[in-house]
Amino acid sequence: MILDDETPEFSRPIRVDHISAAGMRVDVEAKPEERAALAERFGLASIDLLKAQLHLKAIAGGALVRLDGTITAKVVQNCVVSLEPMPAKVKEEFSLTFGAGAPEEVGDEIELSMEDEDPPEPIIDGVIDVGEAVAEHLSLALDPFPRKAGIAFEGGEEPTPAEVKKPSPFAVLAQLRKNKG
């Protein structure tokens, strides 16, 4: 989430004091200029459609806000092998929790387990930006290495371990000592 004064490409701020325990539904759709800016941010050829259906609900007596949403997008990524454009459809469900206050300071060591929930995202000045939340989750849903079907990488052979023989650190030190002496 963008935390400085920079306004995100796809910003849809919502005041948390307008969100009740009964919840509210919000539908958002990115404009062409917002989609173009997000495509540049995510290294995509284009984003032809980006919309989300969101449900926001105050929980824990209003101390937290729960966001559940479904993203629908049509993007064009470049194949990592051939660099050819390839269209892709994204349909992704996500959930986030927002809470007031700054994140707690983290010590030197931190223990996490797969069952732990993510800490709440910050509510900044009484506002959450659902557009930026949608953009972040779109980026997480994208294939990081898109490859067109039937395209194979035709690089050289992988070197064998014998061909990649690295000098031992002691041999390097001996050579340095020899050159110095």
Buried (B, 14 or more C-beta within 10 A) or exposed (E): BBEEEEEBBBEBBBEBEEBEEEBEEBEBBBEEEBBBBBBEBBEBBBBBEBBBBBBBBBBEEEEBBBBBBBBBBBBBBBBBBEEEBBEBEBEBEBEBBBBBEEEEEEEEEEEEEEEEEEEBBBBBEEEBBBBBBBBBBBBEBBEEEBBBEEEEEEEEEEEEEEEEEEEEEEEEEEEEEEEEE
